[in-house]
Each structure stands twice: as C-alpha cells, then as structure tokens.
Amino acid sequence: MKSDFSKGISHGIPIALGYFSVSFGFGITAVRSGLSIFQSSMISLTSLTSAGQLAGVDIISAGGTLIEMILVQLTINIRYALMGLSLSQKLDSKFSVPQRLIASYGITDEIFAVCSAQNGFLSPPYMYGIILISAVGWVAGTTAGATAGQLLPVSVSNAMGIMLYGMFTAIIIPPSKKQKSILFVVCFSMTMSIILKYAFANVSSGFAVIICAVTASMAGAYFFPLKDEENQK
C-alpha cells in the first residue's frame, strides 16, 4: 500500500511541476478579474480543470448567470466523464464506490494519460498519491500567481497573465500540424469566436464559448468523419 502511494507521488511530481507554472498564470488572471487570493486558490482546489476555470473566471468578471456557468462547464469538461469511464476499466477490485468518487476528483488530462500508460490495475493508494501531489502543485501555483498579481506592477502581471493562454496554444499547434481535421476545427472555432466578438457583441463570453465549442465539434464530425475501420479499432 505504502509503495503504491509513493509510486503515485513520484509519477505525479512532473505533473505537479508543470501545473505550478501553468496555474501561476491562472492566479494572475483571477486576481486581475477581481477575485481575492483566497477565492482564486479555492477555485483551483475545488476544480482542477484549467480551461474550465479560466472560462468560469471570465463569466464571473462579466457578471454572467448561474445557468451560463453550468452550461459552459458542462461543455468544456464533458471530456472528463469519458476519461473517467475509460479509466474505470483499469481500477482494481479494491476500489469501493466512495473511493471511486474521491479518485474522480483528480481525473485531468495529464493524470489520465499517466494512469492509462501504467501496466496492470491501479490501486487506491496509487491514485491518491498522483492526485494529491498534482493538486498541491496546481493550488500552490495559483496561490503564488494570485499573490504575485497583487504585488507586481500591472505591466508585469499583464505580461505574465498570458502563460495559461500559451499552454493552450502549445496544446493545439502540434496536433494541428499533423492532422487536417484538428486544424480545421481550430480555425473554425477561431472564426466563430471572431464573428461572435464583433458581429454579435451582445452574446456573452460564456455562451460564446458554448457556441464555438459545439459548432466546431459538429463541423469537424461532419467534414472529417471517422472511417469504419477506425471506428472498429
């Protein structure tokens, strides 16, 4: 048990280090939007979603509605439900329902990738270890970034606030170079965002995210459907 927990911690350290740098940018963005250090940190503690958190802060600063917040989070974070279903096949029989609920708290893209690559079944201590250290890195980075955002000059904090957007750019560019379908979806979403920004200024930022995500996904599925042999793999 103890060795599995230690193994989870060791596998989560690289994730935690990456999370610290990325969430630092989120912390700066959050305090620039009017949130306190405590509020920014609590958002990261209760919601390990990066893109979902950023969209949520935008909605809060814009005075959006609760329904808007719910729909945005559902649209952006629906992938975690699919990851959870997939990862549930690798959990050993020691996992009880409460333990599965606890583990679901920390299913992020990076944790899912590391856990999926492990041989054999995953034990509760391993999941607790990798989730714990990763969450610590994310929350600590947010707190540090929020603190820096209140102490640093505005020009410096504005410059550092683009860190989170840099991460998103780094995520989409490599696969866009390799697959036309991803490039199409990215460009389609960007075009929709520009249209909503300048032609339909009355559309709130939250609903703009929903519209862009849903329409880009539908367009990608229509113009680049998976072939039968790909669906059967």
C-alpha positions as CSV (number, residue, x, y, z in Angstrom):
1,M,0.0,0.0,0.0
2,K,2.7,2.4,1.0
3,S,4.8,1.7,-2.0
4,D,1.8,2.3,-4.3
5,F,1.2,5.7,-2.7
6,S,4.9,6.6,-3.1
7,K,4.8,5.5,-6.7
8,G,1.8,7.7,-7.3
9,I,3.6,10.6,-5.7
10,S,6.8,10.1,-7.9
11,H,4.7,9.8,-11.0
12,G,2.8,12.9,-10.1
13,I,5.8,15.2,-9.4
14,P,6.4,16.1,-13.1
15,I,2.7,16.9,-13.4
16,A,2.8,19.0,-10.3
17,L,5.8,21.0,-11.6
18,G,4.0,21.6,-14.9
19,Y,0.8,22.5,-13.1
20,F,2.6,25.0,-10.8
21,S,3.9,27.1,-13.8
22,V,0.5,27.0,-15.6
23,S,-1.7,27.7,-12.6
24,F,0.6,30.6,-11.8
25,G,-0.8,32.3,-14.9
26,F,-4.3,31.4,-13.8
27,G,-3.7,33.0,-10.4
28,I,-2.6,36.3,-12.0
29,T,-5.6,36.2,-14.3
30,A,-8.0,35.5,-11.5
31,V,-6.9,38.5,-9.3
32,R,-6.9,40.7,-12.3
33,S,-10.6,39.8,-12.8
34,G,-11.4,41.0,-9.3
35,L,-11.1,37.8,-7.2
36,S,-9.1,37.6,-4.0
37,I,-6.1,35.3,-3.4
38,F,-8.3,33.0,-1.2
39,Q,-11.1,32.9,-3.8
40,S,-8.6,32.1,-6.6
41,S,-7.0,29.3,-4.6
42,M,-10.3,27.8,-3.7
43,I,-11.4,27.7,-7.3
44,S,-8.2,25.7,-8.1
45,L,-8.7,23.4,-5.1
46,T,-12.3,22.5,-5.9
47,S,-12.0,22.4,-9.7
48,L,-8.9,21.0,-11.4
49,T,-10.0,22.0,-14.9
50,S,-7.7,24.8,-16.3
51,A,-9.8,25.8,-19.3
52,G,-13.0,25.4,-17.3
53,Q,-11.5,27.6,-14.5
54,L,-10.4,30.3,-17.0
55,A,-13.9,30.3,-18.6
56,G,-15.5,30.4,-15.2
57,V,-13.5,33.4,-14.1
58,D,-14.4,35.2,-17.3
59,I,-18.1,34.6,-16.6
60,I,-17.7,35.8,-13.0
61,S,-16.0,39.0,-14.0
62,A,-18.6,39.6,-16.7
63,G,-21.5,39.1,-14.3
64,G,-22.8,36.0,-16.1
65,T,-25.7,33.8,-14.8
66,L,-25.5,30.5,-13.0
67,I,-27.1,28.7,-15.9
68,E,-24.4,30.2,-18.2
69,M,-21.7,28.9,-15.8
70,I,-23.3,25.4,-15.7
71,L,-23.6,25.1,-19.5
72,V,-20.0,26.3,-20.1
73,Q,-18.5,24.0,-17.5
74,L,-20.5,21.1,-18.9
75,T,-19.4,21.8,-22.5
76,I,-15.7,22.3,-21.6
77,N,-15.4,19.5,-19.1
78,I,-17.6,16.7,-20.6
79,R,-14.4,15.0,-21.7
80,Y,-13.6,14.2,-18.1
81,A,-16.6,12.0,-17.9
82,L,-15.4,10.0,-20.9
83,M,-11.9,9.8,-19.4
84,G,-13.4,8.5,-16.1
85,L,-15.4,5.8,-18.0
86,S,-12.2,4.7,-19.7
87,L,-10.0,4.8,-16.6
88,S,-12.6,2.8,-14.6
89,Q,-11.6,-0.2,-16.5
90,K,-8.1,-0.1,-15.0
91,L,-9.1,0.2,-11.4
92,D,-8.6,-2.9,-9.3
93,S,-11.3,-4.6,-7.3
94,K,-10.2,-2.8,-4.1
95,F,-11.9,0.4,-5.2
96,S,-15.2,0.9,-3.4
97,V,-17.8,3.4,-4.7
98,P,-16.6,6.2,-2.3
99,Q,-13.0,5.6,-3.3
100,R,-14.0,5.9,-7.0
101,L,-15.7,9.2,-6.2
102,I,-12.6,10.5,-4.5
103,A,-10.4,9.4,-7.4
104,S,-12.8,11.1,-9.9
105,Y,-11.9,14.5,-8.3
106,G,-8.4,14.3,-9.9
107,I,-9.0,13.0,-13.4
108,T,-7.3,15.6,-15.5
109,D,-5.8,15.2,-19.0
110,E,-2.3,14.6,-17.7
111,I,-3.2,12.3,-14.8
112,F,-5.4,10.3,-17.2
113,A,-2.5,9.9,-19.6
114,V,-0.1,8.7,-17.0
115,C,-2.6,6.3,-15.4
116,S,-3.6,4.9,-18.7
117,A,0.0,4.1,-19.5
118,Q,0.5,2.0,-16.4
119,N,0.7,-1.7,-16.6
120,G,-1.9,-3.7,-14.7
121,F,-4.6,-2.4,-12.5
122,L,-4.4,0.8,-10.4
123,S,-4.8,0.7,-6.7
124,P,-6.4,3.4,-4.5
125,P,-3.1,4.4,-2.9
126,Y,-1.5,5.0,-6.3
127,M,-4.4,7.2,-7.4
128,Y,-4.4,9.1,-4.2
129,G,-0.7,9.7,-4.5
130,I,-0.7,11.0,-8.0
131,I,-3.8,13.1,-7.5
132,L,-2.5,14.6,-4.2
133,I,0.8,15.9,-5.4
134,S,-0.7,17.1,-8.7
135,A,-3.4,19.1,-6.8
136,V,-0.8,20.5,-4.5
137,G,1.2,21.8,-7.4
138,W,-1.9,23.3,-9.1
139,V,-3.2,25.1,-6.0
140,A,0.3,26.2,-4.9
141,G,0.9,27.7,-8.3
142,T,-2.5,29.5,-8.2
143,T,-1.8,31.0,-4.8
144,A,1.7,32.1,-5.8
145,G,0.3,33.6,-9.0
146,A,-2.5,35.4,-7.3
147,T,-0.1,36.8,-4.7
148,A,2.3,38.0,-7.4
149,G,-0.6,39.5,-9.3
150,Q,-1.4,41.8,-6.4
151,L,2.2,42.7,-5.7
152,L,3.8,43.0,-9.1
153,P,3.4,46.1,-11.3
154,V,0.4,46.0,-13.7
155,S,2.7,45.8,-16.7
156,V,4.5,42.8,-15.4
157,S,1.4,41.0,-14.2
158,N,-0.3,41.6,-17.6
159,A,2.7,40.1,-19.4
160,M,2.7,37.0,-17.1
161,G,-1.0,36.6,-17.4
162,I,-0.6,35.1,-20.9
163,M,1.1,31.9,-19.5
164,L,-2.2,30.0,-19.4
165,Y,-3.1,31.0,-23.0
166,G,0.5,30.0,-24.0
167,M,-0.3,26.5,-22.7
168,F,-3.5,26.2,-24.7
169,T,-1.6,27.4,-27.8
170,A,1.1,24.8,-27.2
171,I,-1.5,22.1,-26.9
172,I,-3.3,22.8,-30.2
173,I,-0.4,23.7,-32.6
174,P,1.5,20.3,-32.7
175,P,-1.6,18.2,-33.5
176,S,-2.9,20.8,-35.9
177,K,0.3,20.4,-37.9
178,K,-0.2,16.7,-38.2
179,Q,-4.0,16.4,-38.7
180,K,-6.1,18.5,-41.1
181,S,-9.2,17.7,-39.1
182,I,-7.8,19.3,-35.9
183,L,-6.5,22.3,-37.9
184,F,-10.0,22.7,-39.4
185,V,-11.7,22.6,-36.0
186,V,-9.2,25.1,-34.5
187,C,-9.6,27.5,-37.4
188,F,-13.4,27.1,-37.4
189,S,-13.6,27.8,-33.7
190,M,-11.4,30.8,-34.1
191,T,-13.5,32.2,-36.9
192,M,-16.7,31.7,-34.9
193,S,-15.1,33.4,-31.9
194,I,-14.2,36.5,-34.0
195,I,-17.7,36.6,-35.6
196,L,-19.3,36.5,-32.2
197,K,-16.9,39.1,-30.8
198,Y,-17.5,41.7,-33.4
199,A,-20.7,40.9,-35.2
200,F,-22.7,39.7,-32.2
201,A,-21.3,41.7,-29.3
202,N,-24.4,41.1,-27.2
203,V,-23.6,37.4,-26.9
204,S,-21.9,36.9,-23.5
205,S,-18.5,35.3,-23.2
206,G,-19.9,32.2,-21.6
207,F,-22.4,31.4,-24.4
208,A,-19.8,32.3,-27.0
209,V,-17.6,29.5,-25.6
210,I,-20.5,27.1,-25.8
211,I,-21.4,28.1,-29.4
212,C,-17.8,27.9,-30.6
213,A,-17.2,24.5,-29.0
214,V,-20.4,22.9,-30.1
215,T,-20.4,24.2,-33.7
216,A,-16.7,23.5,-34.2
217,S,-17.2,19.9,-33.0
218,M,-20.2,19.4,-35.2
219,A,-18.4,20.8,-38.2
220,G,-15.4,18.6,-37.6
221,A,-17.5,15.5,-37.2
222,Y,-19.4,16.3,-40.4
223,F,-16.4,17.2,-42.7
224,F,-14.0,14.7,-41.1
225,P,-16.0,11.6,-40.1
226,L,-14.1,8.6,-38.8
227,K,-13.8,5.8,-41.3
228,D,-15.4,2.4,-40.5
229,E,-12.1,0.7,-39.9
230,E,-11.0,3.4,-37.5
231,N,-14.2,3.0,-35.5
232,Q,-13.6,-0.7,-35.2
233,K,-10.1,-0.3,-33.7
